Each structure stands twice: as structure tokens, then as C-alpha cells.
Amino acid sequence: MIWLPASLLAGLFQAWRTAIQQGLRHELSVSGAGLVRYLYGAPVAFALVSIWLWLRNLNLPPLDLTYVTLVACAGLAQILGTNLLITAFRFRNFVVGTAFSKTEAVQVAIFAFLILGERLSPLAIVAVAIGLAGVLILTLAGRNLSRRDMLTAIGQPAALCGMASGTFFAITGVIVKQATIHLAMTDQIAAALITLSLMMVLQTLMHGSYVFFTQRATYGKIFASWRTSSQVGLLAALGSGCWFIGFALAPVALVRLVGQVEVLFTLGFARFYLKEQTKPHEFVGLLMVALSVVLALIAGLGLEHA
């Protein structure tokens, strides 16, 4: 059951990291704010995998081209998802910007079924539906919208960026699961941490090269903001490490469902760290997402059959 606390911690670390990263958007470009999570996170990931391999007395397995390609694709998908999420923040506040990306829970269930053959229990499917309803309330309620207005709202830039980020995050989870399985290690936590380390190195190279050739001056700002940026990198490595461990030990969709507890942490960070006000309909939506997390926990523990 290690996947359960790993998923909950992943939600905490991700909300914490995103809150700090949100503050960086005033100092850095979208690409710059995205790069810091990999540039400063890679050393942390290396430390985590090195310690684990040492404690378990394990050697690094051979990394073939198929594995490296899978990890590179997952890394690229996460880069795109992160940049789209940061872009969504430009249109609405932190809580709602994050909520747009939570359609990932539905998308990852679909991708995991189509690619990995993972199936959810009826209760888990109900949890997904309630979580999606909560997201819709967060994003659309309280605006006195007609049906036509609601359809128009879904097509607005913030919604498109948020939902697209959810798509890329869903793809990331599924490919990471494939890559971890491909390593064929008996110690799945080691496989997850190896995947994390390689992915962060490749992301630093990919995203770093793009920033170098298009926004070279951004590097000066990234290093000047090292105190904040290093916190983003630390939390990104810890959060992704927890996600990857969860993916290795449980169905991807179930891990992401439980990880939606992030929105509760998001509310806390938004109010006490970013000083944003939460509207009544946002509170209702967050409660529904919290309920979906509880149902996912029950489904994951098999308590619905008890």
C-alpha cells in the first residue's frame, strides 16, 4: 500500500510547488518558470535514486533505446503540460487555473484503459464523475452563465490551456508507467526513481536548449532567483518521485484520482500564501473533488466489497 501515501504526498508536494512556481511568473517567462523545476530538480532526483540504490544494494540496470525513448516522450509531455498550466494562470486565479487541469483524472482513465488495459471499479468511475462535476463548478459556476455562455466559456483560452495541460499530464503518467515496466526490475521503487532521474536530465536538456536559443537572458534571471527556484526544483523532484512510485505500484488512473487531494492543498496555499479569496461556489466544487478523492481511496483499498 505504499502507493497510497505516495499519492497523497504527491498531491501535497505538487500544490506546494505550483504555488511557489506561480509566484515566479512575475519574475520569469512561462518557459523560464517551467525550466526551474527540472534544472534544480535533477540533482535532487539523482540524490534520491542514489540513496535508494545504496540502501537496497542494487546496481543500475542497462538502459536501452526503447526505455530512453519512452522516458524522453514522457518528459516532453510533462514540459508541455507544465507550460500550459502556467499559461492558464495568466487568465484566471491560482485555484481555478489548477482546477482546469483536473480534467486529467478523466483523461488518464481513458488513456490508461486504451494503452495499458487498466480498468476502474464502478465506485472509482463514480469518483471520477464527481471529481469532474466539482471541476465544472469550480470553473463555470457563480458567473450566471446560460448554456450557450457555458459552451463559450469552455472554449476560452484558460479552459483550453488547462484541459490541454491535463491531457499532457495524463499522457506523462501512462508513458512513465510503460517505461517503469520496461525496466523489469523486482524493486519497482528503484525503477520509478531511475525513471525520474533520467527524465529530469532529459527535460533539462530539452527545455534548457529551447530557452538557451530563444530566451537566453532568462538564464540570468533563473540563477538570480535561485532561492525560490531551488525550492521549486526540490518540491518538483519529491512530487514527481511520489507520483512515479505510485504509478509503479498501482493503476495510473487510481493514483491520479487519489492525487486530486492536491486541490485541497491548493485552496490552502491560495488563501494563505498567495492571499487569494475563495468564492462560495469554488468551496462547493473543492468539497466535491474532496469527496471524489475519498471514494477513490475506498475503491483503492477495496473497502466497497467489505
Buried (B, 14 or more C-beta within 10 A) or exposed (E): EBBBEBBBBBBBBBBBBBBBBBBBBEBBBBBBBBBBBBBBBBBBBBEBBEEBBEEEEBEEEEBEEEBBEBBBBBBBBBBBBBBBBBBBBEBBBBBBBBBBBBBBBBBBBEBBBEBBEBEBBEBBBBBBBBBBBBBBBBBBBBEEEEEEEBEEBBEBEBBBBBBBBBBBBBBBBBBBBBBBBBBEBEBBBBBBBBBBBBBBBBBBBBBBEBBEEEBEEBBEBBEEBEEBBBBBBBBBBBBBBBBBBBBBBBBBBBBBBBBBBBBBBBBBBBBEBBEBEBBEBBEBBBBBBBBBBEBBBBBBEEEBEE
